[in-house]
Amino acid sequence: MLVKGVWWPSYFKIHFRTISTKLIRRRMVQGAGTDIMTQLDYRGKLVLAPMVRVGTLPMRLLALQYGADMVYSPETVDKRLIKSKRVVNDILGTVDFVSTDSGTLTLRIHPSEMDRLVVQLGTGDPDLAVQAARLVEKDVAGIDVNCGCPKRFSLVSSMGAALLSDPDRLIAILSKLVAEISLPITCKIRMLPASESQTAIERTIDLMKRIEKTGVKAIGVHCRFKDERPQDPGHWEIFEPIANAVQVPVIANGDIFSLSDVRKLQASSAIHSFMLARAPQYNVSVFRREGLLPIRTIMEEYARTAIQYDMPFHNAKYCLLLMWPSSMGKQYRETLAKTKTYKDLCHHLGLAEFYDDTIRKREKQTAILRQSNPIVTQETGELGSECPYIPETPDHAVVMRQSTSATTS
């Protein structure tokens, strides 16, 4: 059964149990044999940016596998998260946050990412921000506040880039989160435009200094103004002065398409960490120090991961179509776009045997869990229209040309 936001199976009903809240402050370090508290260090990191629809569990796990140090969730609106229940999915081995209104998935987290996962909140209210952060506080490594999204939904809800025009509200949100949440708090902003008395850089630095005083552990900066879009060149020249103006780490975002770009920024500025968005969206192996892998390899790995963790089919197909635009083969893209099930998709990706084997193992696990706990049903809704699955890729050629040339240079 497909649902809004991410995953639910059509061939069985899901087993859930509420997780004990006593277990959650600790992170298990794989191979260490002990539980330890973790504290994110935001310096010297390669980061997967928060991306709606794209930054779900499969993309995050692959980014970490290929070399990212830290991953962000897609923006999660505070009110939706507040109306979600924290449960464990014993079949998939994940922690899920499920809407109590619709029974649909809000967020799915794998234990292996917990010490490197930052949940980005869409919020315009200090109290709601704290309520939402508390729900995930025990399962993630950090909380970020989205202060840069220029989409209408965010602006009319006093979220995202609207906070740049209301800095007092932004400071109130960050201050309350820092005071009441045990995790490191950060925010991601855009550049402020010049005023009659200040340049754009001066205004941006003034805001960053106010943000720094709240006690945040880092500030992400997208080097564009609110009204600028991806096709507009980013303003890399801001990074040197803004990084030198504050003591906390600055995470650079915007037109970073390769590790070569990372090295250029390292050489020309005091930037501490680097956040990539469009490049991993098209080929997540951009984080590999050894260079890009073939896109068919990435598509197969993404599909395997999406199937393994039972992500909603339409969302997975959306991401796969981002990786294979018409310019790379219109007929193959159209073939993928016409698929309506994972089974059909796997046939065209050469993963039919993997799909059948995964489903067989999952059904066996489900049967075992039903024997130990017969009350294991959870009804869910259908995948909503807010998750389109035929994406546009107008800048694919530009992004991948820069990523590929950087790899081979």
C-alpha positions in Angstrom: 0.0 0.0 0.0 1.5 3.3 -1.0 1.3 6.3 1.3 2.1 10.0 1.5 5.7 10.8 2.1 7.4 7.4 2.1 6.6 3.7 2.2 4.0 1.2 3.3 3.8 -2.3 1.8 0.7 -3.6 -0.1 1.3 -7.2 0.6 1.2 -7.3 4.4 0.3 -5.2 7.3 3.0 -3.7 9.4 4.2 -4.8 12.8 4.9 -1.9 15.2 5.9 -1.5 18.8 6.5 1.7 20.7 10.2 2.1 21.6 11.1 2.6 25.2 12.1 6.2 25.8 14.8 5.1 28.2 17.1 3.8 25.4 17.4 6.9 23.3 19.9 9.3 24.5 22.7 6.9 23.5 24.1 6.0 20.1 25.6 2.7 19.3 28.9 3.1 17.6 29.3 0.2 15.2 32.0 -2.2 16.3 32.9 -0.3 19.5 30.9 -2.6 21.7 29.7 0.3 23.9 27.0 2.9 24.0 28.3 6.5 23.9 26.9 9.9 23.7 27.8 11.7 20.5 28.2 15.4 19.7 28.4 16.5 16.2 31.5 18.4 15.1 30.6 20.7 12.2 34.1 21.4 11.1 35.7 19.8 8.1 32.6 18.0 6.9 31.0 17.0 3.6 27.3 17.3 3.9 24.2 16.0 2.0 21.9 19.0 1.8 18.2 18.9 2.9 16.2 18.2 -0.2 12.4 17.7 -0.4 11.5 14.2 -1.8 15.2 13.5 -2.6 16.7 13.4 0.9 14.7 10.4 2.2 16.4 7.3 3.7 17.8 5.7 0.5 19.7 8.8 -0.6 21.0 9.5 2.9 22.3 5.9 3.3 24.0 6.0 -0.1 25.5 9.4 0.6 27.1 8.1 3.9 28.2 5.0 2.1 30.0 7.0 -0.6 31.8 9.4 1.8 29.5 12.1 3.1 30.2 12.9 6.8 26.8 14.2 7.6 23.3 14.0 6.1 20.2 16.2 6.5 16.6 15.1 6.3 14.2 16.8 4.0 12.5 19.8 5.6 10.0 18.4 8.0 7.2 20.8 9.1 6.9 21.2 12.8 3.1 20.6 13.0 3.3 17.4 11.0 6.1 16.1 13.2 4.2 17.0 16.3 1.2 15.0 15.1 3.4 11.9 14.5 4.0 8.9 16.8 7.5 7.4 17.3 7.4 3.7 16.6 9.9 1.0 15.7 9.4 -1.0 12.5 10.6 -4.5 13.5 10.4 -5.7 9.9 12.7 -3.1 8.4 14.8 -2.4 11.5 14.0 1.3 11.4 12.6 4.1 13.6 9.5 5.6 12.0 7.5 8.7 12.8 4.0 8.0 11.7 1.2 10.6 11.4 -1.5 10.0 14.0 -4.0 11.8 11.7 -3.5 9.8 8.5 -1.3 6.9 9.5 1.2 8.0 6.9 5.0 8.2 7.3 6.5 11.5 8.3 10.1 10.3 8.7 12.0 7.1 8.6 15.4 6.7 10.3 18.0 3.9 10.2 20.1 3.2 13.2 23.3 3.5 11.2 22.7 7.1 10.4 21.5 8.3 13.8 24.9 9.8 14.9 25.2 11.7 11.6 21.7 12.7 10.8 20.4 16.3 11.2 16.7 16.8 11.0 15.8 20.1 9.4 12.6 21.7 10.7 10.3 24.0 8.9 9.0 26.2 11.6 7.9 29.7 12.4 7.1 29.4 16.1 9.5 28.8 19.0 7.1 26.6 21.0 6.2 24.4 18.0 9.9 24.1 17.1 10.7 22.7 20.5 7.8 20.3 20.5 8.8 18.9 17.2 12.5 18.7 18.1 11.7 16.8 21.3 10.0 14.0 19.3 13.2 13.2 17.4 15.8 14.4 19.9 16.7 10.8 21.0 17.2 9.4 17.4 19.2 12.0 15.6 22.5 14.0 16.0 21.3 17.5 15.4 18.4 19.9 14.6 18.5 22.5 11.9 16.1 25.3 11.2 15.2 26.1 7.6 15.7 29.8 7.1 16.2 29.8 3.3 13.4 28.0 1.5 11.9 30.6 -0.9 8.8 28.5 -1.8 5.4 30.1 -1.3 4.2 27.5 1.2 7.1 28.3 3.5 6.7 32.1 3.1 3.0 32.3 3.8 3.5 30.1 6.9 6.3 32.4 8.3 8.9 29.7 7.7 11.9 29.3 5.5 13.2 32.5 3.9 10.4 34.4 5.6 12.5 34.3 8.8 15.1 36.4 7.1 12.7 39.2 7.0 11.7 38.7 10.6 15.0 38.1 12.4 13.5 38.6 15.9 11.3 35.6 15.3 14.3 33.6 14.0 16.4 34.5 17.0 13.5 33.5 19.4 13.2 30.1 17.7 16.9 29.4 17.9 17.2 30.6 21.4 14.4 28.4 22.7 15.8 25.4 20.8 19.3 25.9 22.2 17.9 26.3 25.7 15.5 23.3 25.8 17.0 20.7 23.4 20.0 18.7 24.2 21.2 18.3 20.6 23.4 20.9 18.7 21.2 23.4 17.0 22.0 25.0 13.6 20.2 27.0 10.9 20.6 27.4 7.2 20.1 30.9 5.7 20.4 32.8 2.5 22.2 36.0 1.8 20.4 39.2 2.7 20.0 41.9 0.1 21.8 45.3 0.4 20.1 48.2 2.1 20.6 51.9 1.7 23.3 51.9 4.4 24.8 48.3 4.2 26.1 46.0 1.5 24.6 42.5 1.2 27.7 41.0 2.9 27.4 43.5 5.8 23.8 42.7 6.4 24.3 39.0 6.1 27.2 39.2 8.6 25.1 41.2 11.1 22.4 38.5 11.0 25.0 35.8 11.4 26.4 37.5 14.5 23.0 37.7 16.0 22.4 34.0 15.2 25.8 33.1 16.7 24.9 34.7 20.0 21.9 32.3 20.5 24.4 29.4 21.0 24.0 27.6 17.7 26.8 25.2 16.8 27.1 26.2 13.1 25.4 28.3 10.4 24.7 27.0 6.9 24.8 29.7 4.2 23.3 29.3 0.7 25.2 31.9 -1.4 22.1 33.2 -3.2 19.5 35.8 -2.4 15.9 34.7 -1.6 14.7 35.6 -5.1 17.5 33.8 -6.9 17.1 30.3 -8.3 19.6 27.5 -9.1 20.1 28.8 -12.7 21.5 32.1 -11.2 25.2 31.8 -10.4 26.0 31.5 -6.7 28.0 34.3 -5.0 31.1 32.4 -3.8 32.8 35.7 -3.0 30.7 36.0 0.2 32.2 32.9 1.9 35.6 34.4 2.9 34.2 37.5 4.7 31.3 35.7 6.4 33.4 32.8 7.6 35.9 35.2 9.1 33.2 37.2 10.8 31.9 34.5 13.2 33.5 31.9 15.5 31.1 29.1 14.8 31.7 26.9 11.7 30.1 28.1 8.5 28.7 25.4 6.1 28.9 26.6 2.5 26.1 25.7 0.1 25.5 26.7 -3.5 27.1 25.6 -6.8 29.4 23.0 -5.1 29.3 20.3 -7.7 32.4 18.2 -6.9 35.2 17.6 -4.6 37.3 19.8 -6.8 34.9 22.7 -5.9 35.3 21.8 -2.3 39.1 22.1 -2.6 38.7 25.5 -4.4 36.6 26.8 -1.6 39.0 25.5 1.0 41.9 27.3 -0.8 40.1 30.6 -1.1 38.2 31.0 2.1 38.0 30.1 5.8 34.9 27.9 5.2 34.7 24.9 7.5 32.3 22.5 5.8 30.6 22.0 2.4 27.0 21.1 1.6 26.1 19.5 -1.7 22.6 19.3 -3.2 22.1 19.1 -6.9 25.3 17.0 -7.6 24.3 14.1 -5.3 20.7 14.4 -6.5 22.0 13.4 -9.9 24.8 11.1 -8.8 25.3 10.5 -5.1 28.7 9.0 -5.6 30.0 12.6 -6.0 31.1 12.2 -2.4 33.6 9.4 -3.4 37.2 10.5 -3.1 38.0 8.0 -6.0 35.5 9.7 -8.4 32.1 9.2 -9.8 30.6 5.8 -10.4 28.5 5.0 -13.5 25.0 6.3 -13.2 23.5 2.9 -13.9 25.4 1.5 -10.9 24.0 4.3 -8.7 20.4 3.7 -10.0 20.7 0.1 -9.2 22.0 0.7 -5.7 19.3 3.3 -5.1 16.6 0.9 -6.2 18.0 -1.9 -4.0 18.0 0.4 -1.0 14.5 1.8 -1.6 13.2 -1.7 -1.9 15.0 -3.0 1.1 13.5 -0.3 3.2 10.2 -0.3 1.5 10.1 3.3 0.4 7.1 4.5 -1.6 7.4 3.5 -5.2 6.5 6.8 -6.7 9.0 8.7 -4.6 11.8 6.2 -5.5 10.9 6.5 -9.2 11.0 10.3 -9.0 14.6 10.1 -7.7 15.6 7.6 -10.3 14.2 9.8 -13.1 16.3 12.7 -11.8 19.3 10.6 -12.3 18.4 9.7 -15.9 17.1 12.7 -17.8 15.9 12.6 -21.4 19.3 13.8 -22.6 20.9 10.6 -21.5 18.4 8.4 -23.3 14.8 9.5 -23.9 13.4 6.0 -24.6 14.9 4.5 -21.5 13.6 7.4 -19.4 10.1 6.9 -20.9 10.3 3.2 -20.1 11.1 3.9 -16.5 8.5 6.6 -16.3 5.7 4.2 -17.4 6.5 1.7 -14.6 3.8 1.4 -11.9 5.3 -1.1 -9.5 8.7 -2.0 -8.0 8.5 -5.4 -9.8 8.1 -3.7 -13.2 10.9 -1.2 -12.4 13.3 -3.9 -11.3 12.7 -5.8 -14.5 14.1 -2.8 -16.5 17.0 -2.3 -14.0 18.0 -5.9 -14.1 17.0 -6.4 -10.4 14.1 -8.9 -10.8 15.8 -11.6 -8.8 16.8 -9.2 -6.0 13.2 -7.9 -5.8 11.7 -11.4 -5.5 14.3 -12.5 -2.9 13.7 -9.3 -0.8 9.9 -9.8 -0.8 10.2 -13.4 0.1 12.5 -12.7 3.0 10.3 -9.9 4.2 7.1 -12.0 4.1 8.9 -14.7 6.1 10.0 -12.1 8.7 6.5 -10.8 8.9 5.1 -14.2 9.6 7.5 -14.8 12.4 6.6 -11.5 14.0 2.9 -12.2 13.7 3.4 -15.4 15.7 5.1 -13.6 18.5 2.6 -10.7 18.5 -0.7 -11.3 16.7 -1.9 -7.7 17.1 0.4 -6.2 14.4 -1.8 -4.2 12.0 -1.5 -0.6 11.0 -3.7 0.9 8.3 -2.4 3.6 6.1 -3.5 6.0 3.5 -2.6 6.3 -0.2 0.3 8.2 -1.7 -0.7 11.8 -2.1 -0.4 14.2 -5.1 2.3 16.2 -3.3 4.9 13.7 -4.5 5.1 14.1 -8.2 7.1 11.4 -10.0 8.0 12.9 -13.4 10.7 15.5 -12.4 12.2 18.2 -14.5 16.0 18.2 -14.8 16.9 21.4 -16.6 20.3 21.8 -15.1 21.4 18.1 -15.2 23.9 18.6 -18.1 25.5 21.6 -16.4 25.9 20.0 -13.0 27.1 16.7 -14.2 29.5 18.2 -16.8 31.2 20.1 -13.9 31.2 17.1 -11.7 32.6 14.8 -14.4 35.2 17.3 -15.5 36.3 17.8 -11.9 36.7 14.1 -11.5 38.8 13.6 -14.6 41.0 16.7 -14.2 
